[in-house]
Amino acid sequence: MKSIFKISGMTCNGCKLSVEDKLSSIYGVDQAHVNLTKGEAVIHSKKPISFSLISDSLPPKYIVTRTENSQDNENIKVSKVKQLKPLFIILAYISITSILLNFKNWNSINAMLDFMGLFYIIFSFFKILDIKGFSMSFRMYDPLAKKVSLYGIIYPFIEVLLGIMFLTRIEVQAALILTIIVLGITSVGVTQVLLNKKSIKCACLGTTLKLPMTEATIIENALMIIMAFVLLT
């Protein structure tokens, strides 16, 4: 079986050899050939190789997209729900913790502030584990990070700061406004990716947990933005 994938981010023969080596090491792949000029990889295998497996085998700087010849791989595509399982679990933990912290003396405002604070602290932790990898992935879709590479490096620390501000109730109004701006910019980029049907990795949980870019990314950002607007009003 022959499958063809477009791969961007390769700039030299070293990149070509590196990508060929990683693709060839995937279980089930018999042979992998990369054409640097065309920016594509031709993979020969006895059975279909899932797109997510191809994408996850390469470093974040290489962006893999499907071609018409690779559509057969969809037969074994892992469901979105299964791929996003780590994200759902983390959001569930944050929600439960926020409720428990305010259970005895219930206050919806405090519960939302705790949720937002924990959200930022936990999500920033995964990004800081591999800041360089995160910034490279983040640059693929965030409009500001595309223009200012330094933004991708400092973004996890902006989340840490916002998390502390929400949890300690320091300058909450400023934190809410910054949340709307920061997540609003990212949401624009995510929306463009989804509308263009590009298949790239989501950097919301860094590079440790490899998540696909899906509507869930928009939903989590929208949830935070909506809470920010509610708390401001």
N, C-alpha and C positions, 0 to 999 in steps of 0.2 A: 504494500500500500504506500502510495506517495502522497505526502502532504506538503503544502507550501505555506510558509508564514513570512510576513513582512517584519523586519526587525530594524528599528531605527536606533541611533546612538553609537553605531560602529564607525570609527574614524580611521582605523589603521589595520594593517595586516595582523597585528597582535590581537586586536579586538576580534577579528575574524577567527583566528585560531582558538582563542579563548571560548568564543560562543560555540564553535564546532565541538570542542572538547566537552563542554558542559551538556550540550544536546546529545552527543554520542553516549554519554554516561547514563542517560535516562533509561530505566528498565523498559525493555520492549523495543527500543530504537536499534535498528540494524546498522544504519548509516545516516550521517548528517553532513550535508555540504552547504557551506555558506558562500553566497555571491556578494562580495563587498560592494561592487558597483551597483547592483540592483537593490541591495539592502534587503535580501531575502534568504531564507533558509529552506532547503529541500530535505525533508526527512523521509526515510524509507523504513517501514516497519511492517510486521506481519499483521498487527492489529492496530486500530485507531489509537492515537495518543491524545489525551485530553489537552485542550488549549491551556487550561489552568496549570497543568503539569509542565508544559513548555515554558509558560510565562514565569512560573515560580522557580524554575531551575536557573534562571539568569539573574544577574545583579540588577538593581533598580534602574540603572542608567540605560539599560536596553529595554526598549518598549516594543512589545510584540503585538501585532495586529493580524486578524484573520484575512485570508484570501478566499476566493470562491473554491479553490481546490482543498481548503481545509475544513469545509463545512461538515464533512463526515464525522469530524471529531465531536460534534455536538451530541452524538448518540450516547457518549459516556460523560457528558458534561456534569460536573457535580452541581447539585441544586444550590440555588442562592442561599436558601435557609441554612443548609449544612455549612457552606462556606462562611456565612456570617455568624455562625454559632458563638465564637468567642466574643463578638461585639454584643450580641444579645445577652450573654451571661454577665458581662461587665456592666451593662446598663441596668440589668436586674439587680445586681449587687448594690449599685449606687442608689437605685430607687428604694430598695428595702432598708438600706442604712439610713437614708434621709428620713424615712418614715419612723424608724425606731428612735432616732435622735430626738424626734419631736412628738413621740407617741403620748407621753404622760401629760404634757401641756401643749396640746396641738396648736400649731400656728402655721398656716399654709405658706405665709411669706418666708418664715424661717426654713421651712422644709424645702422650698424652691431654692433659696440661697445655699443651703447645704448641698442640694443636688448639683447645682452649678459649680460649687467649689470642689466637690469630690470629682465631678466630671473632669474638670481641668487638671487637677492633681494627678489622677490616675492615667488619663490619656497622655499627659506630658511625660510621665514616667517611661512609657513604652517608646516615645519619640527620643528621649534622651539616651536610651540604651544604644542607639546608633544614629547620632545626630547627622553625620555625613550622608548615610543612606537615606534617612528621612528627608533631608533637604533636597536631595536629588529627585526623589519620588514626588515631593511636594511641588517642586518646580514644574512638573509635568502638567499640572492643572490649575494651580493657584495663580491668578493674574499678576499679583504683586510680586510673588516669589520668582516669576518668570523674568521680571524686569530688574529686580534687586535680589541677587543671590544671597546676600547677607540676611535677608528677611527669613529665609528658610532655616538658617542657622539659629537665629534668636527666637524663632516662633515658639519652640517648646518652653523657653524661659518666660515668654509672655504669658503662656498658659499657666505656668507655676505662679507667677505674680497675680494673675486674675484669680486663681484658686485660693491663694492666701487672702486676698482682699475679700472674697465672698465668705470664706469660713470665719474670718476674724471680724467681719462687718466693718472693714476700713474702706472709706471712700467707695461705698457700694454703687452710688449713682455713676461715678466715673467708670467703674468696672462694667456696669450694664451697658453704657454707651459704647465702650471699647469692644464689648462682646458683639454687639450689633454690627459694628464696623468690620471687625476681623472676620467673623463667621459669615457676614454678608458677602465680603470679597471672595472668600473661599467657595461659597455656594454658587456664585456666578460661574466660576471656573468648572465646578462639578457639573452644573447644568449644561454647560457647553460640551463637556465630554460625553454626557449621556445623550444629548441631542445628536451629536455626531457619531454616536454608537462606537466610540473607541473603547478598546479593551485594555485598560491600564490598572495598575494596583492603587488601592486607596492607602494613603499614608496616615490615616487618622489614628491608627495604633502602631505607627512606626513600621519598621521592616521585620521585626521579630515575628509578629503575627501577620501573615500575608492575606490581605483581604482584597476582594475585587471591588472595583468602583461600581456601585449600584445605587438604586434609589434610596437605600438605607442611609447613605451618607448625607443626602439632602434632608432626610427626615430628622436625623440626629441634630444637624445644624439648625433646621427650622424649629425644632423643639426648644433649643437653647435661645434662639432669637425671639420666639414667641414669649418665653418666660421673662426675657429681658424687657420686652415691651410692656408686659403685664405689670412687672415690678416697678417700672418707671412711672406708670400711670396710676 
